[in-house]
Amino acid sequence: MSQVALLGQSSLAAALLVSALTVVFGALAAARRDHLLALAAKWGSYTTAALLLLASSALLHGLMEQDRALIYVWAQSDSSMHGFYVAAAFWGGQQGSLLFWAATLALSAAAAVWQHPWPRPQAPLLSSMLALFVLFFCALVLFFSNPFDTFELISPPTDGRGLNPQLQTLAMLLHPPALLLGYVLVSIPSAMLLVTFLQGRLPDEQEHRSIRRWALAAWLQLSIGLVLGMWWAYTELGWGGYWAWDPVENAALIPWLSLTAYLHVNALGRRRHGAHLWASALLMLTFLLTIFGTFLTRSGFVSSIHAFARSEIGYYFLAFIVALGVSFIALLVWRWRGFYPATVAQTSCPLGAWPVPPTSPATAAEMQARARQPHDASSETASSSEVERSQSPNSAAILSRENALLFASILLLLLALVVLVGTLAPKFHEMLFGDELSLGAPWFNRWLTPLSLILMASTGTGMLFSWRKTSPQRLWRRARMPILLATLTTASAPLAWTWWRFDALEVEPSSLELLYVVIAFWLAAFTTVLSSSELYSSWSRRRIRSSASQAFLALWTQQARRTAGSLIHVGMAWMIFGFAGAAFRVETQRSAQLGEQLSVGGYELRFVGVRQHYARDKAQVFAQVEVSRDGQLIETLEPARFAYYASNMATGETDLRSTPMEDMYLNLLEIDPQGESVLLLAVVSPFTWWIWLGSLLIMLVNVVLLLIPERRETAPSSTQDTTSDVLDHWALGPFPQLLEPRPSALAESEESQGAKP
Amino acid sequence: MTSLLLVASMLLLAAVLSSAWVELRGAYLQGSDKASLKPGPSECPAADTLPSDAERAAPSRAEQSASKTPSAAQPKPPAGQKTERAKRRRGGKR
């Protein structure tokens, strides 16, 4: 056995042992309230992380040094591969990706334990719960899918098989780890939630914030993973699209949808007691769906283009889901009474929990006073308000932001359900009836397009609602200007269409498709106008007392979540705009002789020559195609074919010209050995550029939101609402001078805040 | 480069193990009774008071006790000397 294999195997075995001990120590520490055992559990979490980091370093070292004694190194890399791709082979195969999962999970668990307030009794329980997850992955890696397995041959092979050529791209360098990290990060808030359930209570305010931040980080990682996967499919697979409704793609989309639903319900804070339970259920569902997605990816249960990841271990994931699901439901039933504040005080100290004392009169009076305070316009809108809850539980009117958020969460869950049914239906149909059923893009589009449009409409209108109650008159006053602008924008679209000569695409969508496209354009414009106006109004209000840059900073320091929410909705609107553009997509396959001109979607393409290049690991042949419009040369695109020496495989490489209006996309399907003729796939895809721009905006905003420390939640009064104030200003019109408050109003405001004249 | 990573990982593991040893040994030598997480009957409710509640409640209780009971830290006026409050009261009666 090589030294790397020995180091890796022993690190893995030690990590398995330490994580098992951490599970036991953490549970015992919580049950017996023993400080020494709690400390042992904490250090157990850190040691497991360090051991798995060492195992990962050993595998990376084996790959980079091409240690051929390891089967994994032989199967996933070869000596001619570029260093980056050799490193990417770490997660390119089944065994390596599972080790990556285990290591990142252990590191995240250590971070969560380190961050957790110590020595609260929840801490050892959290260590134990997270160590249980790590233990599962350690056992999988060590016993069933070990990257440190070695050849039993006298002389190992001289060179490896190499990584799948289609995975040797920049997007694939980042897509799998981003998605895997998203899956890993979902398990941290889920474990935190399970710990509070074990204690027979719901998360307190501090835990609520912590869970939300971890969930937000997971959402960011899943979003990055999904978008990079789309980008890879678009630029590498060469069929001109970015989403094929492949089961493995769907398996990543479903938890993203349920996590999005969770984040929407979470925005309610602790306003409504039922919402708290609903949010908890959504988070647990997301966790189960991430494991279920892994089961679909790894087991080969459904047929997929991701067949390289198939193995028998998928069924261990299924067993893990069942065990977790049953435990969660059992916990809910067991601790049901404890989730209601009135009963928490009466429960005896359960496993590691100290009951919450009855609220003292002083605290209640303070909370009443807080609720009566005039609401600071700069504070966050979502908040905890036990006073409101106790006085008028669940008393929000139908037209309220609370109900809009709950409605959005139900719609998102419905979307996830449709995707799940579409993914599993072919397999179940085959099992029941024996014949194959294919549910492709038309089926998904038929069901998901109207649902997505309703969701987009609720996204836009949801921002118009105030907390607790909104009168229809007030709603109309706030909505009329964005409606007018969105309608004007959509109505002017045919003019822009003619001006840009999109009629040259010669696409004739059905009347239903056209209706969907018009609605999507209108909703994208409406959401963009509404969100932008809200941000602009908030900024203008702050600018009265400070400089422009300070007002901009205040948007992020005083109301970060609301600012981020508005910008993320703008990003989603742009993505919807890009998706709607696919209705006018033109795709054609044409062969061309040297010098011949083709006409596609208003463009002229001329095949003018061939260029060859020999790299260390592959031979490259580029076809040079001039792209012109109205006789004017715009650009020369170079789609190519790469032939990889090690794997003896050839791939088509795309080249594209991307603009906000449309993408010109070329893929080289075949080329004559003499370079005299080519077979090209040409795609003209309107507005695809907006999908990437929207995604980029969402991710950047999310990163900024995660970097800003979260403020403690404050309780707004039930009648005042910052958003409604802001939008009431907008109802006056998009003119800055009208947005500024009257001097008398400013004086009143100062008086109410106790400011000296 | 990866050799450095490997060595760094080993050093990290050694640091974690030695820190664990120091902290666990210290806790063991101090005795489990003193450092126990186990709350007594009186402190049982307070130990898991939600941090937000605790932070909210603490100043209020302090203020309450300060307003109801005479503070030991506040110096009393010498005998025979009227306090400002008493002077105001007398003035008010006139």
Chai-1 contact restraints between the chains, C-beta under 6 A:
chainA,res_idxA,chainB,res_idxB,connection_type,confidence,min_distance_angstrom,max_distance_angstrom,comment,restraint_id
A,R33,B,L37,contact,1.0,0.0,6.0,A-B,restraint_1
A,R33,B,K38,contact,1.0,0.0,6.0,A-B,restraint_2
A,H35,B,A35,contact,1.0,0.0,6.0,A-B,restraint_3
A,H35,B,S36,contact,1.0,0.0,6.0,A-B,restraint_4
A,H35,B,L37,contact,1.0,0.0,6.0,A-B,restraint_5
A,L36,B,A27,contact,1.0,0.0,6.0,A-B,restraint_6
A,L36,B,S32,contact,1.0,0.0,6.0,A-B,restraint_7
A,A38,B,L37,contact,1.0,0.0,6.0,A-B,restraint_8
A,L39,B,L24,contact,1.0,0.0,6.0,A-B,restraint_9
A,L39,B,A27,contact,1.0,0.0,6.0,A-B,restraint_10
A,W43,B,A20,contact,1.0,0.0,6.0,A-B,restraint_11
A,Y46,B,V16,contact,1.0,0.0,6.0,A-B,restraint_12
A,T47,B,V16,contact,1.0,0.0,6.0,A-B,restraint_13
A,A50,B,L12,contact,1.0,0.0,6.0,A-B,restraint_14
A,A50,B,L13,contact,1.0,0.0,6.0,A-B,restraint_15
A,A50,B,V16,contact,1.0,0.0,6.0,A-B,restraint_16
A,L53,B,S9,contact,1.0,0.0,6.0,A-B,restraint_17
A,L54,B,S9,contact,1.0,0.0,6.0,A-B,restraint_18
A,L54,B,L13,contact,1.0,0.0,6.0,A-B,restraint_19
A,S57,B,L5,contact,1.0,0.0,6.0,A-B,restraint_20
A,S57,B,L6,contact,1.0,0.0,6.0,A-B,restraint_21
A,S57,B,S9,contact,1.0,0.0,6.0,A-B,restraint_22
A,L60,B,T2,contact,1.0,0.0,6.0,A-B,restraint_23
A,H61,B,T2,contact,1.0,0.0,6.0,A-B,restraint_24
A,H61,B,L6,contact,1.0,0.0,6.0,A-B,restraint_25
A,M64,B,T2,contact,1.0,0.0,6.0,A-B,restraint_26
A,P119,B,L37,contact,1.0,0.0,6.0,A-B,restraint_27
A,D204,B,L50,contact,1.0,0.0,6.0,A-B,restraint_28
A,E205,B,S52,contact,1.0,0.0,6.0,A-B,restraint_29
A,Q206,B,P51,contact,1.0,0.0,6.0,A-B,restraint_30
A,W354,B,C44,contact,1.0,0.0,6.0,A-B,restraint_31
A,W354,B,A47,contact,1.0,0.0,6.0,A-B,restraint_32
A,W354,B,D48,contact,1.0,0.0,6.0,A-B,restraint_33
A,P357,B,P45,contact,1.0,0.0,6.0,A-B,restraint_34
A,S360,B,A57,contact,1.0,0.0,6.0,A-B,restraint_35
A,A362,B,S60,contact,1.0,0.0,6.0,A-B,restraint_36
A,A362,B,R61,contact,1.0,0.0,6.0,A-B,restraint_37
A,A362,B,Q64,contact,1.0,0.0,6.0,A-B,restraint_38
A,T363,B,R56,contact,1.0,0.0,6.0,A-B,restraint_39
A,T363,B,A57,contact,1.0,0.0,6.0,A-B,restraint_40
A,E366,B,R56,contact,1.0,0.0,6.0,A-B,restraint_41
A,E366,B,S60,contact,1.0,0.0,6.0,A-B,restraint_42
